[in-house]
Amino acid sequence: MTDNQSLQSLLEGVAAGNVSPDVALEKLKHFAYEPVEDFAKIDHHRRLRTGFPEVIWGPGKTTDQIAQIMEVMRSRNSVVMATRITPDVYAQLGEKVSGIKYYSSARICAIAPDEITPQYPGTISILRLVLPICQFQRRLL
């Protein structure tokens, strides 16, 4: 669910009387940035700005901290990724975070659905001009 969809759903819930203003206010407090104890601050608007949610930088964090951040991010994102993760750290995270996968060559661990629907499906074409420009211009004359 995107942030726009979450906000729309929250506002509709308030309008319909299913969500109290106090509950809505509490949810909106962390709409852009959400603290995770005193060691992290998740930028939830990054996905709106860049098209991909924030990524967890692994070095310098304990496995408990990475696991906590992943769980908070999981509640709002279909993909959660931590970078610079060693095999030992991944083994410890595997005991704390369900559904986590490890990509050893990239040193990334992630929580992601088995299949991801592209946000902007389509076809990309790459064209390559083989002739130097001056030869191309002479052929046009």
N, C-alpha and C positions, 0 to 999 in steps of 0.2 A: 504494500500500500504506500503510495507517495505521500509526502507531507501535505500536498494540496487535498488529497482524498481524506486524510486524517482530519485536517482542519474543517473541511466541508461536513464530514460526519459528526464531528464534535458540535459544530454550530447547529446542525439539523437536530441533534439530540437535545440541545438547550432549547431550541425553538419549539420542539415537540413536548418539552417537559420531562423527557427521559433522563436528562443530565442536569444536575443542579448547577447554578452559577459558581458555587464554591468548588465543585469538582472540576468544572471547566477551567476555572482560574488556576487551579493546581496543575492541570495538564498543560496549560499554556505557559506556565512559568519555565518549563524546560523544553519548549517547542524548538528553540534555536540551539541552545547549549544546555547540556545536562551534566552536572557534576557526578563523578563516581568517587565517593568518599572524598579524600583530600589529595588524590594522586592523579586524577584525570578529569578532563572536561571534553565531552563528546560534542562535536560540531554537527548537529543534525541537518543544518541547512547546506552543508557541503554538497549533498546530492542534488539539491536544486541548482546550485551554482555550477557544478561540474558534470553532473550526470552519474556520479558514482559516490557512494557514501564514504565517510571517513575510514581510513585504514589504521590499524593499531601498529605502532612502532614497538617491536618487541624488546630490543635491548634496553637495559636499565629497569625493566619491570619484573616483578616476581611472577611466578606462574599463577598465583592467586589473584594478583592484580589483572593480568591478562584475561583470566577466566571471568572475573567480575565485569570487566569492560565488554567482553564478548557477549555475555548474557544480557547486559543492558542494551547493547546495540542490536542483538537478535530480536528484541521485542519490537523494533521499528524498521528493520531491514531484512530483506530476503537473503542478502549476501553480507557476511562479516569476514574480514580478512585481517590476519596479523602477519607482519613481515619480520624477516631476520630471525626466524625461529629455528633453533637447533633441534636435532632429533631427540635429545634428552628432554628439552622443554616440551616438545610435542607429546612425548610419552606421558609426561606429568599432566599436560592439558587434557589428554585423552581420557584420563580418569575423572576429570572435573567437568568437562564440557561434552555433552552428547552430540553426536552427528558431525564431529569435527574430522576434517580430512587433511592430509599432509602432502605437500608437493616438495619433495626433497631437493630437486635440482634448483628450484626457486627459493627454497627455505621459507615457504609460506604455508600457514595453516589457515583453513577457511571452513566456514559453515555456509553451505549453499545448497539450493535445491538440485536434484539430479538433472533437471532440465530448466533452462532459463529462457523465457520468451523475450526476444529482442524488443527493445523499446521502439526502435525505428527500423522495422524490417525493410529490406530492399536489396538491390543489387549494386555492386560497386564495379565500375569499369576503369581500367588503367590503360591509357593510351601512351604509346611511346613513339616519338618521331625519330626515325632512323637517319634521315638525311640531314646534313648540316643546313642551317638556314639559307646560306647563299645558294646552295644547289637547289633547295626547295623553291626559292624565288625565281631562279632561272627557268625552272620547269613551268612555272605559272606564266611567264612572258612569252 
